[in-house]
Amino acid sequence: MEPGAGRAQPFPMSDTRYTAATGATEPPAVVREARQTGWVAPIIFGAVMLMLVGAFQAMLGLVALLNSGQYQVTRRGLVVPADYTVWGWVHLVLGLLAVVAGFGVIGGRMWARVIGIIFAVLSIILNIAFMPAYPVWSVIVIVADVVVIYALAVHGREMREDFD
């Protein structure tokens, strides 16, 4: 029986250069291993935070649309004086977009990383403008957005490498 018969051949047996150089009858099989890094968990954390911040933004948008009396500051007390209905729609749309982008980040999609970073920057700007209405919550959301930007911008590519 011929050496290697009955086994799957990773390379054709006509590789005479390898056989001549090493004296082996078969070249070694090349196995690609998935590279696990320590940054996958922070990226997933960033994606989950993106989804959570998006859900919170959507909830704030719904509150502004359904019960603008909930906020203790009038329109004139905001950094950008706008109607709470306008702010409600902006928060709602950006929030839902962030949730979708969070799922895309977990899937390793580049478009989701870009949308996630853009969303986080817009969220920071919106929360600075809306800070007089809810100051403590705005600071919490801004800090979460900074974490999301760092995770997606610096290490987001590793999600794609690990899941491809």
C-alpha positions as CSV (number, residue, x, y, z in Angstrom):
1,M,0.0,0.0,0.0
2,E,1.3,3.5,-0.9
3,P,2.2,5.8,2.0
4,G,-0.6,8.1,2.8
5,A,-3.2,6.1,0.9
6,G,-6.7,6.3,2.4
7,R,-6.0,9.7,4.1
8,A,-7.1,13.0,2.9
9,Q,-4.3,14.7,1.0
10,P,-3.9,18.4,1.9
11,F,-1.6,19.0,-1.1
12,P,-1.1,17.0,-4.3
13,M,1.7,14.4,-4.1
14,S,3.5,16.1,-7.1
15,D,5.2,18.6,-4.8
16,T,8.7,17.3,-5.7
17,R,10.5,20.4,-4.3
18,Y,9.2,19.7,-0.7
19,T,9.9,16.0,-1.0
20,A,13.4,16.5,-2.4
21,A,14.3,19.0,0.3
22,T,13.0,17.1,3.3
23,G,12.9,13.5,2.2
24,A,9.3,13.3,3.4
25,T,6.6,11.6,1.3
26,E,3.9,14.2,2.1
27,P,4.0,17.9,2.7
28,P,2.5,19.0,6.1
29,A,-1.1,20.1,6.2
30,V,-1.6,23.8,6.6
31,V,-4.1,24.6,9.3
32,R,-5.4,28.1,9.9
33,E,-6.1,28.7,13.5
34,A,-8.5,31.4,14.7
35,R,-6.5,34.0,16.6
36,Q,-8.2,34.9,19.9
37,T,-7.1,38.1,21.4
38,G,-7.9,39.9,24.7
39,W,-9.7,42.7,22.8
40,V,-12.7,40.7,21.7
41,A,-14.4,41.1,25.0
42,P,-14.1,44.9,25.1
43,I,-15.4,45.0,21.5
44,I,-18.4,43.0,22.5
45,F,-18.8,45.2,25.5
46,G,-18.7,48.2,23.2
47,A,-21.3,46.7,20.9
48,V,-23.6,45.9,23.9
49,M,-23.1,49.4,25.3
50,L,-23.9,50.8,21.8
51,M,-27.2,48.8,21.9
52,L,-27.9,49.8,25.5
53,V,-27.2,53.5,24.8
54,G,-29.3,53.3,21.7
55,A,-32.2,51.8,23.6
56,F,-31.8,54.5,26.3
57,Q,-31.8,57.2,23.6
58,A,-34.9,55.7,22.1
59,M,-36.6,55.7,25.5
60,L,-35.7,59.3,26.0
61,G,-37.1,60.1,22.6
62,L,-40.4,58.4,23.5
63,V,-40.6,60.3,26.7
64,A,-40.0,63.6,24.9
65,L,-42.7,62.7,22.3
66,L,-45.3,61.4,24.7
67,N,-44.8,63.4,27.9
68,S,-42.6,66.5,27.4
69,G,-43.7,67.7,30.9
70,Q,-41.5,65.0,32.3
71,Y,-38.5,67.3,31.8
72,Q,-38.0,70.1,34.3
73,V,-36.3,72.5,31.9
74,T,-38.2,74.6,29.4
75,R,-37.1,74.9,25.8
76,R,-35.3,78.2,26.5
77,G,-33.2,76.5,29.2
78,L,-31.6,74.1,26.7
79,V,-28.3,74.8,25.0
80,V,-30.1,74.5,21.6
81,P,-33.6,75.7,22.1
82,A,-35.8,73.3,20.2
83,D,-39.2,71.7,20.6
84,Y,-39.2,68.5,22.7
85,T,-41.0,66.8,19.8
86,V,-37.9,67.5,17.5
87,W,-35.6,66.3,20.2
88,G,-37.8,63.2,20.7
89,W,-37.6,62.2,17.1
90,V,-33.9,62.8,16.9
91,H,-33.3,60.6,20.0
92,L,-35.7,57.9,18.8
93,V,-34.2,57.6,15.3
94,L,-30.6,57.7,16.5
95,G,-31.3,55.2,19.3
96,L,-32.9,52.7,16.9
97,L,-30.0,53.1,14.5
98,A,-27.5,52.5,17.3
99,V,-29.3,49.2,18.3
100,V,-29.0,47.9,14.7
101,A,-25.4,49.0,14.5
102,G,-24.6,47.2,17.8
103,F,-25.9,43.9,16.3
104,G,-23.8,44.6,13.2
105,V,-20.7,45.2,15.3
106,I,-21.2,41.8,17.0
107,G,-21.4,40.3,13.5
108,G,-18.0,41.9,12.6
109,R,-19.4,44.3,10.0
110,M,-17.3,47.3,9.0
111,W,-20.4,49.5,8.2
112,A,-21.7,48.9,11.7
113,R,-18.4,50.0,13.3
114,V,-18.5,53.3,11.2
115,I,-22.2,53.9,12.1
116,G,-21.5,53.0,15.7
117,I,-18.6,55.6,16.0
118,I,-20.7,58.2,14.2
119,F,-23.6,57.5,16.5
120,A,-21.5,57.8,19.6
121,V,-20.1,61.1,18.5
122,L,-23.6,62.4,17.7
123,S,-24.8,61.1,21.0
124,I,-22.1,63.0,22.9
125,I,-23.1,66.2,21.1
126,L,-26.8,65.7,21.7
127,N,-26.3,64.9,25.4
128,I,-24.1,68.0,25.8
129,A,-26.9,70.0,24.3
130,F,-29.6,68.3,26.4
131,M,-27.6,68.4,29.6
132,P,-29.7,71.0,31.4
133,A,-32.7,68.7,31.1
134,Y,-31.0,65.7,32.7
135,P,-27.4,66.4,33.8
136,V,-26.5,63.2,35.6
137,W,-27.9,61.0,32.9
138,S,-26.1,63.0,30.2
139,V,-22.7,62.5,31.9
140,I,-23.4,58.7,32.2
141,V,-24.3,58.4,28.5
142,I,-21.3,60.5,27.4
143,V,-18.9,58.3,29.4
144,A,-20.5,55.2,27.8
145,D,-20.2,56.7,24.4
146,V,-16.5,57.4,24.9
147,V,-16.0,53.7,25.8
148,V,-17.9,52.7,22.7
149,I,-15.7,54.9,20.5
150,Y,-12.5,53.5,21.9
151,A,-13.6,49.9,21.6
152,L,-14.8,50.2,18.0
153,A,-12.1,52.5,16.7
154,V,-9.0,50.9,18.2
155,H,-9.9,47.2,18.3
156,G,-13.0,46.7,16.2
157,R,-11.2,44.9,13.4
158,E,-10.5,42.0,15.6
159,M,-14.1,40.9,15.7
160,R,-14.0,40.3,11.9
161,E,-10.8,38.3,12.2
162,D,-12.1,36.0,14.9
163,F,-15.5,35.2,13.3
164,D,-14.5,34.8,9.6
